[in-house]
């Protein structure tokens, strides 16, 4: 073991790993928020509740159906995404032409309802979810011990984020999505069902939140409060990266996770506020966010 700036290497790299893990969840969750806001102009405050639903869905699949983590990675995002589609068709579709405040209030109310229902049936204490057998254990790197599951979370999150960015920015489907937000009438003239595309986009964004919930289940307890504890930080990440910016959500999510982790080493007292301090500075210098487009 050696020291860096007077800090033991195991402590420094351990906090760096924790920062990368937190950054992975920040990136995937803020990516879902950016997709929804960028394509639908809806501030989805129920995103944290949908993240929590993904974790609970994985728990239910294991507890009642005997389906393991790998099955939950596929089924939970689809199931919660379908729930999101129902919400969009029955409620959100009426708000697209109104002020952003209406969508924020509606989704905030939905978040309170969802969390209240889960808290009523499962209490405030967390439920355990075991790490999958194939990802247990760790690797001794000499300067630190690397848990295999946590390394998997970081790598898989990065792959999901980059694939989502590629789909939206580099494919014909992504071009249709971006065009539909600017001029839906022209997109309809090409035979594209714009309302269906918008609905599926919201379902996809919700599915990303649920996917993050499944990945979080073995690390954190599955709890009704797990989304509420995270959503404010994720919104700060989205604001720093630029509302609606896909690459901004990815880069800022991972970057701020690392900054938060390193802050816990060098200045622990500021670790809970460093992201909000950065947000204030960024908004003063660049109100549209680091990757946001200026009006």
N, C-alpha and C positions, 0 to 999 in steps of 0.2 A: 504494500500500500504506500502511495506517495501523496504529496500535498500539492494543491494548486491554489495560489493566493492565500496560503495558510489554511485551506479547507481540505480535509481528507478526501482522496479521490472517490472512495466508495460513497460518501455522502453527496458529493457533487454530481457524480454520474447517476446516482440513485434518484436525486431530485430532477435531473435532466430527463430521466426515463418517465418519471411521474408527470412531468410537464408535457412530454410527447404524448402520453396516454390521454391526459386531459385535453391537449390540443387536438387529438384525433376526434374526440367527441364534439369539441367546439366546431371543428371543421365540417363534420358530417351534418350536425344540427344546423349550423349557420348556412350550409349549402342548401338544405331543404328550405330554410326561410328565404334565401336569396332566389331560389327557383320560383317559389310561390309569389313573392313580391314582384320579381322581375317580369313574370308572365301574367300575373293576375292583379297586380297592384293591391293585394290584400296583406295587411300586417297580421300574420297568423300567431296570435298570442296563445293559442291552444297547442303550440308545437311541443312544449314541455310535457303537457298531459299525454300527447300522442307518443312521445318518447317513453313515458312511463307505461303506456298501454302495450308497447312493443315488448318491454321487459316482462310484464305480467302475462302476455300472450305466450312467451317462451316458457314461463313457469307453468302455466296451465297445460300446455302441450306435453311437458315432461311429467307433471303430476297426475294428470287425468287420462292422457292418451299414450303415455310412454314414448313420445317422440323426442329424440335427443336434440342437442344444440344445433347440429347441422341441418336438421329438418326445420327447426325454428328459424334459422337464418333465412329460409325461403318462405315459409308459411306466414310468419308473424308480419313481415312488411306487407304482404299481399292482403292479409286479413284486416290490418289497421288501415291500409290504403283504401280498401273497399269502404270501411267506415268513413274515411275522409271524403270519398266520392259521394256518399249519401248526404253528408253534411253540406257539401258544395251544391248538390242538386236541390236540396230542400231549403237551404238558408242563404249561403254565400252568393249564389248567382244573382240575387236581387240587389246586391250591394256594389257591383262593379262600377256603376256610374255615379256613385255617391262619394262623399268625402271619406278619406282613409280612416277617420275616427270611428265611423260606424262599424267597419270591419274589425277594428281593434277591440271595440267594446263587445261585439258579438262573440269573437273568439276568446276574449278574456272571460266572459260569462260561461262559455262552454268549458273552458279549463277548470273553473271553479266547480262546475257541476260534475265533471268527470272525476276530478280528484276527490270531491266529497263522496261520490258513490263508492269509489274504491276504498276510501278511508272508513266508510261505514261498515263495509263487509270484511275488510282485512286489517283494520286497525292502523295505527301509526308506525308500529314496529316493522322492521324489514323481514322479508322471507328469503332464506338462502337458496342459491342456485349454484350447483357445483360446476367447476371447470371441466370441460369435456376431457375424457380419458386421454385422447391423443395429443392434447396440448398441455398436459400437466408437467411439472418439473421445471427445470431451468438449465441454463448453460453458464458455466463458470468462465468468465472472460479474463480472469486474473485480477483486473482492477475493479470488477463488480460482478454480481450474480444477476443474470438476465432471465427472468421468468418467461417461459416459452409463450404462454397465453398473451402476456402483455405485448411481446414483440409481434405476435400475430395481429393483435388489435391495431397497432400502429401501421403495419404493412397493408392490411386489408382495408383500413380506412383510406389510406392514400390511394390505393387502386380504385376504390369506389368513387372517390372524389375526382380523380383524373378521367375515369370513364364517363362520368356525368358531364364534366367540362367538355370532353371531346364530342359527346352526343349533341350537346346544345350548341357548341360553337363551330363544329366542323362537319356536321351531317345535314342532309336535306330536311330531315325531321326538325332539327334544331332551327334551321332557317325558317321553316313554316311557323314554328312557335314564336320566334322573335318577330316575324312579320305580322303575325296575328295580333300582337300587342300594339303594333303601330297602326296598321290599317286592315282590320278584319274583313272589310268589304272586298278588297282586292284578293285576299286569300280565299274567300268564299268563291270568287269567280274562277279559281283553279279547281273547284270541286272538293275543297277541303271542308270537313265538318268542324267549324271553329268551336262551337259550344262543347262538342265532345272532346276536342283537343284540350280545351281549357280544363274540363273536368278531370281528364286523365293526368294533366300536369299537376293539379292539386293533389290527386291521389298519389302521384309519384313523390311529391315533396313530403307528404305525410308518411309514405313508406320509408323514406330515408330516415325520418325521425324514429320510426319503429325499429329499423335496422340498427341504429345506434343504441336503442334500448336493449335489444337482444345481446349486443356485444358488451354492454355495461352490466348485464345481469350477473355474470360470474365474478365481476370485480367488486361491485357494490351490492348491498342488499336490495332486493326488489321491494320498493316501498312506494306508497302513494305520493310521498313528498319529493321523490327523486327528480321529477321534472321541474317542480317549483324552485328547487334549490339551484337549478342550472340555467333556467330560461333567461334570467336577467343578464347573466354574464354572456350568454350566446347573443342576445340582442345587442350588447355592447360590441361584440366581435363583428356583427353584421354592419353596425354603424361605422366602425373604424374601417372596415374593408370597403364599404360603399354599398348602400341599399340596392339590391338587385344584381350586384356584381358576382359572377360565379367564381372567377379566379380570385377576386378579393376575399371571398368567404373562405376559400381553401388556404391561401397563403396566410391570411390574418389569423385563422383558427389555429393552425399549427404554430405559427410564430408567437402568438400571445400565450399559448400553452407553455412553450419553452421559456418565455420571459417570466411567466408566473412561477414556474418551477425554480428557475435560477434565483428569483427574488426571495424565495423561501430559504435559500442558502445564505445569501449575503445580507438580506434585510427582511427577516421573517415578519416583522410588524406591518410591512407594507404589502405583503403577498395577497391579501384579500381586496386591496384597493388599487393595485398597480394597473389593472386593465381599465378601470374607470378614469384613472389619472391620464392614461394614454389616450382614452377616448376624448377627454376634455381638450387635451393639447391638439389632437388631430382635427377636431371640429373648429378650433380657433384658427388653425392654419389652412385647413382644407375642408370646408363644410360638407362637401359631397363625399368625403371619405377618401382613403388612399387610392382606391381603384374605381371610384365612382365617376360618372360623367357629370361635368358641369352643366347647369341649365343654360 
